[in-house]
Amino acid sequence: MRRMTIIAIATVLASASAFAQSPGSAITAPLPSKALATAPAGGANPAHLVPARPAAASPASRSAAALALSPEPTYDEGTAQRIKEAALSYSDLAVRGGWPAIPADAEFAAGVQGSYDNLLRQRLIISGDLVSDRTSGPYDDTLTDAVRRFQSRHGLAPTGMVTPRTLAALNVPVQKRIRQLEASLERLANMNFAFGQRYVVVNLPAAFAEAVENDRVMRRYRVIVGKTEKPSPTLTAEITSINLNPTWTVPSSIAKTEISAHMRRDPGYLARMHMEVLDAHDAAMDPRSVDWSGTRTPNFTVRQQSGTWNALGALKIDMPNAYEVYMHDTNQRNLFSDDYRFDSHGCSRVDNVRDLAAWLLQAEMPRWNRAAIDAAIATGEPLDIPLPKKVPVAWVYLTAWMTRDQTVQFRNDIYDQDEQLLEATAEEAAFFSQAANHPLTAHLAP
């Protein structure tokens, strides 16, 4: 499939000579219009581009702090068009020479003039994180804020200091950023999502979930998604119910590998984990009668009882889909404090998930506020609360996007899917190109 962005970028690149002849090209080139997080004249930086300094916080206030950064959704009906605009702007940067690389051994210290401070300033000016009149000087508060802004746009802890991860992100070439934008646009072209007045988005590379209402992010949550070897899927579905004090039916793949391995080492594992073995009729089985060799697909079901030990925690958000994944609480909430949040078997664990559940229920069932949810969970009794009106949910894989405030965001391609997608797209385009020139396959060409 040949997408409009690739055609548009090719058009820009074809005009490279005109850009190259403009005064002050490459490092000192003027910032491209739109797309980049530019600052207004006079050196005043937009407030929404300057995240607050990080501080220790509870799960609830961490969600609120993340929300305060920006009310702009990662994914809405205008995302694809904005990604095209960003791709054009970054193509402008590419033909002007991109941005300079900063040596791996460069050192930076706040308040001290360093050998590479001006190079860092040039790098941040080109990407729109620093105003263009701050081309020289020591590592002052202005440069610290610019680094913090860059870190925020790349999903890094906004410390304002050039950490090794920050330096690595600074040195990613502009051509790779363009390819991330292309891959993200290609994915959106293949999605069919029914945006509603209220919907939920999980962006897997960013490891965040957003509750969107009237085109604004009302809640934003840290999430833990699939490991690299067990990636969470991209999907669209509908949230149908909230399950309080849920039981956990262990997927057969986990029962075959992990549960069986535990039982071979420790026959008391199931009892200690409050798990039971059920036959095809949901009747309890003696674990000693089960083949735990792990060589065959299990002909039994393992179910964990509800309680503080349950892997789903105290709440599950049900969203029927072909992948049998869902969003849920966890009994390992300490994992949300990690920057690297790719540690599940495919489902999405949500920080402060009770708050998300209250938001899902408030429009049609306002009696189910946070206090009511907490009280129902405290009883320990399982309870399913169907949503009178289903809420659309999309799990997307966007490593690059631009929000309505013209901020371009990038995240790591954690599952290595960008290049695979672009290679497949190029092969498909080549096939159709060849098909158009062959009398037997000309009808296959678009």
VEXKOLLUM-82359 format. One record per atom (N, C-alpha, C): x, y, z. Coordinates in pm, whole numbers, plus 50000, padded with zeros to 5 digits. Atoms other than C-alpha are relative to their C-alpha. Example, Ala and Ser with C-alpha at 12.3 -4.5 7.8 and 13.67 -1.06 7.14 Angstrom:
// VEXKOLLUM-82359
500894988150000;512304955050780;500905012050000;499184988149994;513674989450714;499235010950073;
END
This chain:
// VEXKOLLUM-82359
500844988250000;500005000050000;500885012350000;499224987850011;501395033649899;499215011450059;500744990049926;500325060350140;500395014049957;499804986250042;499995097550082;501265006150060;498834993849939;502775105750327;501274996949924;498805003650073;505365086750126;500095008249872;500014991850120;504305105349812;500375014350033;499734986249961;504385138549995;501475001950036;498594999049962;507825131750141;500884999649877;499235000650124;509125122349798;499975013449928;500114986850063;507835155549668;500925010050067;499134990949927;509665174249941;501464997349967;498615003650027;512895155349881;500405003849859;499694996250138;512645162749510;500365014849991;499704985649999;512895199649604;501235003150083;498864998349910;516105194549801;500925011249956;499074989750045;518145217649583;499545013850041;500524986949961;515855246849658;500265002750147;499754998449858;516165240850032;501495002050026;498564999349977;519915236050010;500565013749969;499504987050038;520325270049850;499545011250093;500494989749910;518465288350124;501075003850099;498964996049906;520635308850359;499824993150134;500045005749865;521545293650695;499424986150003;500545013550001;520785257750602;500664991550107;499515009849903;521525226850813;499755004750143;500204997649858;522105235051180;499285013250026;500594986949972;521125271751159;498745002649921;501214998050080;518115265750935;498835003950088;501204996949922;514825280951047;499204987450025;500825011649968;512485256551214;498904998349898;501125002150091;509895240250989;498705004850062;501284995449949;506395253851017;499194988350052;500855010149936;503835234951229;500854989050061;499385012849967;504685199951342;500955000050117;499075000449890;507505209351581;499505008150118;500434993149878;507095221051937;500735013450008;499324987350007;508085256851858;499565009150113;500324990249897;508145285952102;499725013349934;500324987250059;506705320452037;501165009750009;498944990049999;508845351051972;500155005850139;499764993849871;510445367752268;500534990550105;499395009549909;511745336052427;499074993950101;500955005949905;508555326852616;499564986549950;500355013550042;507945289452604;498564996950036;501385003649967;504375276152584;499964991450125;500065007049872;503365263452926;499734985249982;500375014150013;501925231052790;501174991549952;498855007650046;505345221152655;501054998350109;499025000749892;507135224652989;499444991750113;500545008349893;506355195053216;500555003850136;499584996849865;506515199453588;501144991050043;498915008349949;509545186953774;499414988050073;500575012149941;508995151053887;500145000050152;499955001349855;508245143054250;499364986950039;500605012449951;507365112454454;498505002050016;501454998249997;503645106254434;499314986550014;500825011949991;500885081354502;499534996349860;500525003650132;499355061854212;498975009949947;501044990950046;496385085554201;500605013249955;499444987150038;498465117254195;500964998749883;499185002050120;500875102053940;499145001049876;500914999050113;497915098253706;499635014549975;500364986050015;496895134053773;501165008049944;498844992850050;500445146253709;500194997549851;499875003250142;500555127953378;498935007349919;501084992950069;497195143253284;500355014749984;499714985750003;498525178153364;500955003749887;499054996950106;501175175453094;499295004649874;500704996350122;498675177252811;498624993449996;501335005950017;494925172152752;499794994749858;500145003850141;495645163052388;500094984849984;499965014650018;494785127052288;501134995549908;499055006450092;497385104552133;499324996349870;500715005250118;494755091051895;498605006149995;501334994850026;491765109951758;499795000249849;500325000550142;490125115251420;500965008149913;499064992050078;492785140551315;501434995350008;498625004449978;495855120451415;500724996949869;499345003850125;496595106551068;500455012349921;499634988050073;496535140750904;501155007350067;498924993249931;498775155351171;501324992649984;498785007750022;501275127051130;500565003149861;499534996250134;501435135650758;500725013450006;499374986949988;502205171750848;501364999050069;498735001849930;504905160851091;501034993549909;499075006550092;506445138150828;500565010049900;499534989750091;506655167450587;501015009150067;499084991149928;508305189550848;501334993350027;498745007049975;510845163150939;500734997149870;499335001150130;511545158050568;500715013049965;499324987150015;512315195250553;501324999950076;498785000749920;514805189550832;501044991049935;499075009550061;516325160050647;500765006449884;499324994150115;517045179650329;500885011750040;499144989449949;518545207750537;501234994550073;498845006049937;521005183350689;499734993450133;500335006449873;519155170850994;500585007550117;499424993849881;520665177051335;501344993650031;498665005349972;524205172351467;499964988850104;499835010449899;525295141651660;500865005450113;499244995849882;526585147152012;500894988450042;499095011149964;529675126752107;499524992350122;500465008749892;528955097352333;500665003150132;499304996949875;531525109452586;499775014350046;500274986149960;530075144652608;499485000550142;500444998349862;529555156852964;499335013650015;500764987749977;527075182953083;499745001550149;500254997249859;526655199553421;499285013350011;500804987949984;524055225053526;500845011350059;499324988349950;525455259953574;501455001149960;498595000150040;528815251353419;500095000349848;499794999550145;530015260153069;500784987649959;499355012150046;530855227552895;500395001049854;499494999850137;532605219552569;498914997749897;501025003750097;529425206452407;498665006850025;501264993249970;526805229952551;499405006649877;500524993250120;526505250152229;499514990049896;500455010450094;526245218252022;498654994650045;501295004449948;523435206552250;498925010349971;500974989550031;521725240152205;499594999449853;500325000950142;521975237051826;499074988349971;500845012050020;520505202151841;498565002750044;501334997749947;517545213652050;499285011249926;500624989650082;516935244851840;499414993949874;500465006050125;516605223751526;498714992150021;501215008049975;513985201051683;498895008150068;501054991449947;512075230851824;499834999650150;500115000849854;512765223752190;500635012050070;499354988249946;514805255552240;499815011549902;500194988550089;514135290352103;501305003449931;498834998550087;516505300551825;500965011050041;499084989349960;518015330852001;500894995950118;499185004949889;519635309252271;501084990649947;499045008750070;522505296152059;501274997450078;498775002149924;525265298952318;499765003050146;500104997649857;525855299552689;500144987250078;499835011949915;526335275952984;498694992350015;501175008649977;523935248853094;499125006850106;500814992249909;521435273153245;498584994650009;501385004649983;517755270653338;499274998749867;500655000650132;516685277552979;500364987049929;499595012550063;518725248352849;499434988150075;500595010849920;517515226553135;498544997849961;501415001350041;513885233853040;499884994249860;500045005550136;514635226152676;500274985050000;499725014449989;516155192552769;498794992950059;501185006149939;513165185652989;498864998649898;501045000550103;510835193952701;500284988649901;499625010950090;512755170352471;499724986650065;500225012749931;512635142752731;498524996550006;501435002449992;508895146652775;499454995249867;500495003950132;508335143752399;500464986049960;499465013250036;510345111452392;499754989650108;500375009949899;508825094152693;501074997450103;498935001649902;511865099452915;499675007950127;500204992849875;511915110453277;500495014449982;499624986050027;511925148853254;500885005850110;499064995549898;514995154753471;500685013049962;499284988250046;516445182653258;501494997849985;498595003350014;519825165153260;500184990049886;499755008850115;521385146852965;500474986550053;499705013649956;521205110853085;500444991749878;499635008550114;522565082152870;498824997349906;501165002550085;519025074652746;499615012549923;500304987550068;518485111252665;500995002349886;498994998250104;521755112852472;499744990749882;500315009450108;520785081752276;498845005149916;501144994750074;517445097752184;500385012349918;499544988250074;519145130352083;500734996149873;499185004250113;521375110951845;499294990949901;500755007450102;518625092051663;499905008849876;500014991550119;518925104551303;498595003649954;501304995350044;516085124151147;499354990249903;500575009650094;515685097450877;499234989050073;500725010249923;514705072051144;498715005750055;501234993849951;512195096451291;498955000649890;500944999850112;510635100050946;499394986349979;500515013650020;510345062350916;499024996250111;500975002549893;508625060951255;498665006549967;501244993150038;506085086451132;499304992449887;500585007750110;505565066450812;499324987350051;500565012649949;505015034051004;498745002650081;501184996849921;502575050251245;498825003549911;501074996450093;500585064850956;499464987749929;500435012350067;500495031150782;499084991950091;500855007649908;499035014851092;498615006350011;501304993449987;496305040851126;499154998049876;500755002150124;495345035550762;499294986650001;500605013449995;494534999450849;499104998150121;500875001149884;492505007151161;498615005149966;501394995850019;488745009851164;499385001750139;500434997549862;487885025851496;498855009950001;501184991349989;484485040751578;500205009350119;499834990349894;485405071651778;498635003950056;501244995649936;482695080152027;500255012850077;499834988349914;482085109552255;500944996850115;499105004849895;483885088952518;500664987249950;499305012150040;486555063252439;501324998950075;498755002849930;489745047552576;501054995949897;498895003550088;493115045052400;501164995250086;498745004749942;496135024452503;501045000649889;498905000150096;499285033452313;501104991250056;499105010249945;501525003252359;501445004950015;498624995649981;504975018752292;500155010550109;499944989749896;504155047752526;499664994550137;500415006249874;502765024352795;499145009550082;500984991349936;499955048852874;498624996849947;501405000850042;496165046952865;499385013750018;500674987149993;493945076952801;498504998149995;501464999450003;490275082252883;499625013349937;500264988150081;489015106752622;498515003049999;501394995650004;485795126752640;499945013649932;500144987550076;484715153852397;501355004849948;498714997250065;488125151952226;501085005050095;498984996149904;490065158852548;500314988350093;499605010449905;492035135452774;499545004250139;500504997449865;490155134553103;500824992750106;499185008049910;492355107953261;501164994449917;498895007050065;495775094053176;500674991250104;499505009949904;497275062953338;501244992949946;498905009050036;500525044053336;499424986049984;500425013850017;500035008753206;501234991249983;498995010250026;502094977153194;499444991149890;500475007850114;501784959552859;500954988449973;499325012650026;503204928452695;501525000849991;498555001450015;506804917152714;500364999649851;499585000250140;508854918752395;499764986349937;500245013450055;508484881152357;498514996250004;501445002349994;504744883052435;499275013349983;500514986450020;503634915852280;498485001050011;501444997250001;500224930752343;499565002749857;500464998150138;498124931352025;499435013949977;500784988350037;496754961451841;498584995149970;501385004550014;492964959651841;499045011550020;501114991349963;489674977851857;498904991250057;501055007849934;486864966052084;499075009550073;500914992049917;484184977852324;500074995050143;500025003649859;484304978552701;498554997450040;501375004249973;481234959852822;499644999350147;500325001449859;481544955653197;501225002250087;498954998949898;483554961353514;499814988350095;500065011649911;484354930353720;500785003150128;499374997649871;485054936054089;500324986850069;499535012349935;486984910054289;499934988249903;500145010650101;487404888953974;500824987750034;499145011950003;488654853553952;500845001049873;499134999950119;491424846653701;500074986049941;499865012650073;491094818653449;501325000449924;498644999850055;494704811053356;499964995549854;499955004350140;495244810052976;500714986549988;499435013450013;496074774952857;501495000349971;498564999250030;499474786452726;500805001950128;499304997949873;500454798253075;499894987550087;500175012449922;499004766853236;500974989349951;499135010250057;501044745152998;501465002350035;498584997049978;504334762953057;500285003650146;499604994849869;504544783253376;499384992250116;500655007149888;501954765953598;500524985750010;499505013849999;503104731253495;501424999350056;498634999949949;506734740453564;500025001750151;500084998149855;505814752953912;499554987150069;500535012049937;503844721253986;501004988649998;498985010550003;506704698753880;501025002150111;499024997149895;508994716554125;499374999950139;500654998249869;506434722354402;498534996149990;501395004650011;503224701554417;499025008250083;500904991849919;501824725854675;499785014049944;500054986550058;502074755854441;498565004949983;501384995850026;498384756654341;499295004250128;500684996849874;497134756054698;500515013150058;499424987949945;499534783254803;499565012449923;500414988850084;498434805454512;498485001049989;501464999649998;494724799254583;499424996749862;500445004450132;494264781454251;499364986350010;500635013250007;492074751854162;500014995249855;500015006250132;491994727553871;498584995449971;501375003350039;488694723253685;499994992049872;500145007750124;487564698253423;499115007649902;500774993550106;485544705753110;498625004550047;501314996549946;482384708353321;500115009150123;499734991049887;483914732353576;499944992950135;499945007749876;484094704453834;501444999550049;498665000049943;487064704754070;500694986549978;499195011950021;489864680053997;501114999450105;498855001849911;492574665554219;501265003349920;498784996550075;495844682354105;500944988349978;499135011650015;497594649054156;499624991449881;500455008050115;495524634353871;500355006549867;499704992350121;496804660153621;501414997149950;498685001650062;499674654953378;500675013749992;499304987149995;502024683853459;501304999849919;498765000950077;504674673453208;500195012049907;499904988450087;503854703552992;500234996649854;499745004150139;504214683352671;498765000849913;501254999750078;500554685352569;499165012150041;500934989349968;497864711752554;499134995650117;500755004249881;496094711152893;498544996549966;501425003650014;492714693052903;499265003550128;500584995449875;491874711853221;500135015250004;499934985549981;491434747653342;500535003050140;499514995449870;493324765053620;499365013750027;500664987649965;491404792353800;500495004650137;499574994149874;492654815754072;498845007250065;501104993849927;490184826554338;500265014950018;499864985649976;489504863254400;500625002450136;499354996649874;491464880454675;501255008149975;498814991650014;494594900654741;501114993149924;498985007850070;496684872954586;499744999149850;500405002250139;494824873854254;500845008449905;499154993250097;496954882853952;499315011749933;500754989050059;494174905453822;499735011250099;500274990149899;494074924754146;498544999950038;501374999049951;490694937554260;499015004149893;500934994950101;489244949053928;500474996449860;499745003350141;489024938353565;499045007949913;500824993250098;487754958653270;499834990749881;500255010150103;486114934353028;499765006749865;500094994550134;486464941552655;500144988549900;499915012150083;485644910252449;500705002749866;499264998750125;488034905452157;500624986649964;499475012650050;489654878251950;501284995850070;498725003249936;492914880252145;499844996050147;500305003449862;491234874152483;500885007650099;499264991449909;493094903152644;499045010250060;500874990449931;491704929352878;500875009350083;499304990749912;492644957253118;499654996350144;500285004549864;492994950353488;500945006350101;499214996049884;494404958353829;501184990350013;498915009449975;497484940753968;500335000150149;499535000549861;498834929454302;501495003350008;498594995750004;502294942154195;500055014649956;500114985950041;501634979554188;501335007349997;498684993650003;505304987654245;500565000749859;499495000150137;505894979653876;499685012849924;500374987850072;504175011953772;501035011150015;498984989649981;507075032553906;501174998549904;498915002350094;509405017553644;499765007749870;500114993950132;510145036453322;499724989449894;500185011150094;510255002853142;498814991850048;501245006449955;506694989353164;499494990149896;500365010250097;506684959652927;500244986550067;499755011349912;506184930353161;498794990950016;501185008549987;502804913553100;500024989049895;500155010750100;501664883452900;499145004649882;500814994850110;499654905852666;498885009150044;501044991149947;496984921452885;500625013150045;499544986849958;497224957053009;499635002350146;500224996749860;497644963753382;499975015350012;500234985649997;496414998753467;500245005650139;499784993049874;497725021453740;498735007750038;501194993049951;494875035353954;498764996049918;501065004950088;492455013553758;498605002550057;501334997149944;489605020254003;499505013749955;500374986850049;489655056553893;499494999049856;500465002050137;489355045553529;498624993449999;501305006549993;486465022653621;498905009950038;500994989949960;484665051353795;499685009449883;500244991550118;485125072853483;499124992849897;500795007750096;483715045153263;498544999250041;501365001849951;480645041753484;499255013050024;500644987849951;479965078053571;498955005749905;500934993850094;478155088153252;498604993950010;501295006850000;475385061953274;499604994850138;500295005549867;475675049353632;500765008050106;499234991349910;476835078653849;500084995250143;499925005049863;476085060054171;501284991950022;498765007749988;479185039054095;501195009549992;498824991549993;481695065554197;501154992250064;498825006949945;485145057754335;499734994250138;500285004949864;483885054554693;499164987449996;500865011750010;481185029854589;500784987949950;499175010950050;483695009054393;500904994650111;499145004349890;486085008454688;499214991850104;500825006949900;483264997754923;499614986149952;500385013050055;482144969554693;501194990549998;498805008549999;485704956754659;500324995450142;499695003249861;486124957655036;499184988250053;500815011349956;483344931755073;500654986749965;499365012350043;485504906254893;499154991449908;500905007950083;482524893954693;500135003849852;499964996950143;482804891054313;498715006849954;501164992850050;480484915054130;500305005149859;499884995150137;479984922253760;499045011749980;500824988150025;478714956853660;499975002549849;500084997650144;477554957753296;499865014949971;500154986150042;477914991353119;498735001349916;501214998150082;474515003352988;500355004249857;499554995550131;476385019752700;501474996349985;498635004750018;479535002752570;500915011649961;499024989550026;482675024152550;501064994549904;498985004850094;484975020352244;501405000750063;498625000349952;488575011052318;500904995749884;499025003450103;491605009952089;501364998450064;498595001849965;495034995452158;500795002549873;499294996050121;497345012351910;501504998550020;498545000949996;501025009451822;500555011849922;499494987850062;502245044651751;501335003650066;498714995649948;505945051751793;500265014649967;499874986050035;505465086551645;498625005749970;501294993650026;502515110451643;500115014850033;500024985849966;501625147151668;498635003550055;501264996049938;498985161451899;499545013449943;500584987850057;496735191051821;500775012550036;499214988249964;499065215052002;501335000449925;498835000350089;501685206551734;501244994150066;498875006749935;503875186451972;500204986349936;499675012950061;505595157451796;500594991050107;499595009649897;506025127052019;500654987849934;499365012250047;508345097151971;500184990450117;499725010449901;508685064252158;500834989049933;499215011050054;510955034152118;499114989549934;500715010850070;509855007051876;500264987150078;499685010349902;509734982552165;499844985949944;500235013350058;508404953251960;500674998349863;499315000450130;510564960751650;499034997749885;501035002050102;507464963651435;500045010549888;500004989550102;508154996051244;500664995549871;499275004150120;510774982551005;499324988349930;500715011350061;508834950350953;498825004849917;501164994950072;505764969950852;500425007349874;499574992450116;507634993350618;500584991049892;499465009550098;509464964450452;498874992749929;501145006950062;506174946050397;499255009349906;500694990350084;504604977750256;500775002249871;499184998150119;507524982650016;499904988049907;500145012150083;507274946449898;498664999749929;501324999750061;503554950549837;499955010249887;499994989750104;504114982749643;500764995149878;499225005350113;506774965449431;499214989649923;500815010150067;504414936549360;498975006449907;501024993650080;501634959349237;500615007649882;499334993050110;504124979349031;500334990349888;499705010150101;505244947748854;498734994449938;501265005450052;501674935348822;499425008949893;500574990650097;500684966648633;500634998649863;499295001250127;503234958548363;499874986249937;500155013650054;502184922348312;498554997949956;501365001350052;499174913748095;499114990850083;500825009549925;498034885348323;499645005250138;500264995149864;498134905548647;499695014950006;500254985650002;497404941048534;498745003750079;501244997049929;493934938648689;500205000750152;499754999549857;495544934949035;500535013550046;499424987149964;497154969249024;498915009450049;501004990849946;495364996149227;499655010949900;
END
